[in-house]
Amino acid sequence: MDDIASRLSIPIQEVLPRDARACVVHGADLRDMTPAQLDNVLSMHPELVFARTTPHQKLIIVEACQRQGTVVAVTGDGVHDTPALKKADIGIAMGISGLPVSKEAADVILLDDNFASIVSGIEEGRLTFDNLKKTIAYTLTSNFPEMAAFMMCIIAHIPLPLGALTIIFIELGTDVLPSISLCFENPEGDIMRKMPRDTKRDRLCSRGLFATAFGQNGLIETFGAFFTYFAIMAEAGFWPQRLLGLRSIWGTRGVNDLEDAFGQEWSFGQRITLQYTCQTAFFFSIVMMQWGNLIACKTRTTNVLRQGFGNAYMIWALILETFLAFFFIYCPGMDKGLRMYPIRWHWWFAPIPFLILFSVYDELRKLFIRLMPGGFLEKETCY
């Protein structure tokens, strides 16, 4: 307050306490403060130093900070620090100079007694939290077209686009390694410039995560997979409007003269072979779209090219995922054992436009989030 008075050339009595950014509170002054006065001091001054405090006063300071809704970390090395270490959200004890009683009360022990290690720990914790979110977002995205396949079969009565066995291949086969590889992703450039997350609202599975995984990325994957399904059916002679309401007749063994749009008759065995072929193509369309989803999930707001491709685990996961898909589709005997039928080479191009749309849309979404921080897209789609 003396500095403010001298800079403005006014008496110190006229300086408002809230005009001072920093403040030093002595233990003797803290002893005479009420909880309301202490809360007022904490809310007015972003920078505070409490000097010559007792162990009980340290506990009072921790409780006051927690009343402000903040996450409180306390460092200590002695017996007198134990009450504050226990009360704090994160108690940090010194590993070298700290006494055993302080280590037992603490949540974290600094093995090197270096306060800079706290910053490294915060960065590592943020990275772990971010990568867990990316893994969940990647995994949930493929669930939307899987659910949509069954919903369309029930609502529109079309032949089942995706079988239960192919869903197992996705969840326990092709998606496993890519989702694990996201755990090894490098931190984004702004990871330490972000504000601390709100523990009451910023959950691991937030509204923005579900909105992005289901309402956006999952929706594009669904369109790509269904486009491939309907394209193969149309090539065989069953136009989309012909498929509506056809499920009951399609699965009837006694019907061996079902006509398509070209007047061709299909037996039960031919229809089932066509259905399994479409399910295989639907499966591979999801796998292809998950390629783009994996690259998109590398970052939450940063440009993917700027982030780089230094995650070798992800590269190998993409290779092995593709190899597994090829193995399931083209390995001899899979058509009889697992109902996975080989697909023609030109069917592979059907989901590519949607894969491009997926990548372009996600990069544009991240660009607008960077250009308009705090805007609608960041609030509703950033996780």
LINGI-V329298 format. One record per pair of residues at least 12 apart in sequence whose ideal C-beta (glycine too) atoms are under 7 Angstrom apart, sorted by the first residue. I is the first residue (numbers start at 1). J is the second residue. D is the distance in whole Angstrom. If there is no record, write none. Layout:
BEGIN
I J D
I J D
END
This chain:
BEGIN
1 15 5
1 20 5
4 19 6
4 20 6
17 44 6
18 44 5
20 45 6
21 45 7
21 46 6
21 47 6
22 45 6
22 47 4
23 41 7
23 45 4
23 48 6
24 49 5
24 51 6
25 41 7
25 48 7
25 50 5
26 51 5
26 52 6
27 51 7
27 52 4
27 53 4
27 54 6
27 57 6
30 50 7
30 53 6
30 57 5
35 64 7
38 64 5
39 64 6
39 67 6
42 64 6
42 65 7
42 68 6
43 68 7
55 80 4
55 83 6
58 81 7
58 84 4
59 83 5
59 84 5
59 87 6
62 74 6
62 84 5
62 87 5
62 88 5
63 87 7
71 89 5
71 196 7
71 199 7
72 88 5
72 89 5
73 88 6
73 89 7
73 90 4
73 92 6
74 88 4
74 91 6
74 92 7
75 92 5
76 93 6
76 102 5
77 93 6
77 94 4
77 97 5
77 98 4
77 99 7
77 102 6
78 99 6
78 102 6
79 99 6
79 101 6
81 102 6
82 101 6
82 102 6
82 105 5
85 102 6
85 105 4
85 106 5
86 105 5
90 107 5
90 108 6
91 105 6
91 106 4
91 107 5
92 106 6
92 108 5
92 110 6
92 118 7
93 106 4
93 109 5
94 110 6
94 113 5
95 109 5
95 110 5
95 111 4
95 112 7
95 113 6
96 113 5
97 113 6
123 187 7
123 191 6
123 192 6
126 191 5
127 187 5
127 191 6
130 191 7
130 300 7
131 182 6
131 183 5
131 185 5
132 204 6
133 204 6
133 209 6
133 383 5
134 182 5
134 185 7
134 297 5
135 179 5
135 182 5
135 183 6
136 205 6
136 209 7
137 209 6
137 212 6
137 213 5
137 297 6
137 383 6
138 178 7
138 179 5
138 182 6
138 293 6
138 294 6
138 297 5
139 175 6
139 179 5
140 213 4
140 214 7
141 213 5
141 217 5
141 218 5
141 221 6
141 293 5
142 170 6
142 175 6
142 221 7
142 286 6
142 290 6
144 214 5
144 218 3
144 219 7
144 221 7
144 222 6
145 218 7
145 221 5
145 222 4
145 225 5
145 286 6
146 162 6
146 167 5
148 222 5
149 161 4
149 162 4
149 282 7
153 247 6
156 244 5
157 244 7
157 245 5
157 246 7
157 247 4
157 248 7
158 243 5
158 244 6
158 246 7
158 247 6
159 243 7
159 246 7
159 247 6
159 250 5
159 275 5
160 275 7
161 226 7
161 229 5
161 278 6
161 279 7
161 282 5
162 279 6
162 282 5
162 283 7
163 279 5
163 339 7
165 338 6
165 339 6
166 279 6
166 283 4
169 283 7
169 328 6
170 283 7
170 286 6
173 324 5
174 287 5
174 321 5
174 324 5
174 325 6
175 290 7
177 317 4
177 320 5
177 321 6
178 290 7
178 294 5
178 317 4
178 318 7
178 321 6
181 311 6
181 313 4
181 314 4
181 317 4
182 297 6
184 311 6
184 313 5
185 298 6
185 311 5
186 310 6
186 311 7
188 299 6
188 300 7
188 302 5
188 307 7
189 302 6
206 383 5
208 380 6
208 381 5
208 382 5
208 383 4
209 383 4
211 380 6
211 381 6
212 381 5
212 383 6
216 381 7
217 293 6
217 296 7
217 358 7
217 362 7
220 354 6
220 357 6
220 358 5
220 361 7
221 286 6
221 289 4
223 354 6
224 285 5
224 289 5
224 351 4
224 354 3
224 355 7
225 282 5
225 285 4
225 286 5
225 351 7
227 350 6
227 351 7
227 354 7
228 281 5
228 282 6
228 285 4
228 347 7
228 350 4
228 351 5
229 278 5
229 281 7
229 282 5
231 350 5
232 277 7
232 278 5
232 281 6
232 347 6
233 278 6
236 260 7
236 274 6
237 260 3
237 261 5
237 262 5
237 264 6
238 260 5
238 261 7
239 261 5
242 260 7
242 261 6
250 271 6
253 268 5
255 268 7
256 268 6
258 271 7
273 341 7
276 339 5
276 341 5
277 341 4
277 343 6
280 329 6
280 340 5
280 341 5
280 343 6
281 343 5
281 347 5
284 325 6
284 329 6
284 343 7
285 350 7
285 351 4
287 321 7
287 325 5
288 351 5
288 355 6
289 351 6
289 354 7
289 355 6
289 358 6
291 318 6
291 355 7
292 355 5
292 358 4
292 359 5
293 358 7
294 314 7
294 318 7
295 359 7
296 359 7
296 362 4
299 366 7
300 382 6
300 383 7
301 366 5
301 369 5
301 370 6
301 382 6
303 363 7
303 366 7
304 363 7
328 340 5
329 342 6
329 343 6
330 342 5
365 377 6
365 381 6
369 382 6
END
